[in-house]
C-alpha cells in the first residue's frame, strides 16, 4: 500500500498538469484596454510554479522564463486560460511549457494569445537544489517534448556560461 505523502521516483506529465482561468479586469490593462504583458507573465509564472511544485513535491523557484511569445492581445473582460505541462526534468531543474488562450465570453471566441517556457529548480527545506522525480514518458508526444526540452535546456546552460 502506498503512502500519499511518499515522493514518487517517476511521474507522467499528466500528473502535474495545471490549468488556471483568470478574468481580466481594467486594473490589468493599459488605457487602450489591452492587458499588460507583465500581468500575463505573472499568471504564466504562477501556473508554471503549480506544475513544478506538483512534480517535485517541494518548494520550486523560477530560474528563467524564455521563448515568451505574445501572439495576440488579451483584452479587458476576456477570460485568460493558461494550460501548463512539464516537458523536461534534469536533476533539480524542470522545464514547464505554458500556453495562454483568451476567451471573449460574449462571442465565445477563443484565441491563442501566447506561449512560454519557464524553468524551475526544486529546493529542499534548507533552500538547496534537490532531485526531482524523473518523467514517465508514456506517449510519442511526451517523448518529443522531452527531447525538445532537453535541447532548450542545453542551449540555456550554454548561454549562461557565456554571460
Long-range contacts (C-beta under 8 A, 24 or more apart in sequence): 7-57, 7-133, 8-133, 9-133, 9-134, 10-133, 10-134, 10-135, 10-136, 11-55, 11-133, 11-134, 11-135, 11-136, 12-135, 12-136, 12-137, 12-138, 12-142, 13-85, 13-86, 13-87, 13-135, 13-142, 13-145, 15-54, 15-55, 16-51, 16-52, 16-54, 16-55, 16-85, 16-86, 17-51, 17-83, 17-84, 17-85, 17-86, 18-47, 18-50, 18-51, 18-54, 18-83, 18-84, 19-47, 19-81, 19-82, 19-83, 19-84, 20-46, 20-47, 20-50, 20-81, 20-82, 20-84, 21-79, 21-80, 21-81, 21-82, 22-79, 22-80, 22-82, 23-77, 23-78, 23-79, 23-80, 24-74, 24-75, 24-76, 24-77, 24-78, 24-79, 24-80, 24-102, 25-76, 26-76, 28-76, 29-75, 29-76, 33-75, 33-76, 34-73, 34-74, 34-75, 35-73, 35-74, 35-75, 35-76, 35-78, 35-80, 37-70, 40-70, 40-74, 40-80, 40-100, 40-113, 40-114, 41-65, 41-68, 41-116, 43-80, 43-82, 43-100, 44-68, 44-82, 44-98, 44-100, 44-114, 44-116, 44-118, 45-118, 47-82, 47-83, 47-84, 47-98, 48-84, 48-96, 48-98, 48-116, 48-118, 48-120, 49-120, 50-84, 51-84, 51-85, 51-86, 51-94, 51-96, 52-86, 52-94, 52-96, 52-120, 52-122, 55-86, 55-89, 55-94, 55-132, 55-133, 56-94, 56-120, 56-122, 56-130, 56-132, 56-133, 57-133, 58-122, 58-123, 58-124, 58-130, 58-132, 59-122, 59-123, 59-127, 60-94, 60-120, 60-121, 60-122, 60-123, 61-120, 61-121, 61-123, 62-118, 62-119, 62-120, 63-93, 63-119, 63-120, 63-121, 64-118, 64-119, 64-156, 65-116, 65-117, 65-118, 65-119, 66-116, 66-117, 66-119, 66-152, 66-156, 67-115, 67-116, 67-117, 67-152, 68-114, 68-115, 68-116, 69-114, 69-115, 69-116, 70-113, 70-114, 71-112, 71-113, 71-114, 71-115, 72-102, 72-111, 72-112, 72-113, 72-114, 73-102, 73-113, 74-100, 74-102, 74-113, 75-102, 75-104, 77-104, 77-105, 78-102, 78-103, 78-104, 78-105, 79-103, 79-105, 80-113, 81-110, 85-145, 86-135, 87-117, 87-145, 87-146, 87-148, 87-149, 88-135, 88-145, 88-146, 88-148, 88-149, 88-150, 88-152, 88-153, 89-132, 89-133, 89-134, 89-135, 90-150, 90-153, 91-129, 91-131, 91-132, 92-121, 92-122, 92-123, 92-129, 92-130, 92-131, 92-132, 93-119, 93-120, 93-121, 93-122, 93-129, 93-132, 93-153, 94-119, 94-120, 94-121, 94-122, 94-132, 95-119, 95-149, 95-152, 95-153, 96-120, 97-145, 97-149, 117-149, 117-152, 119-153, 119-156
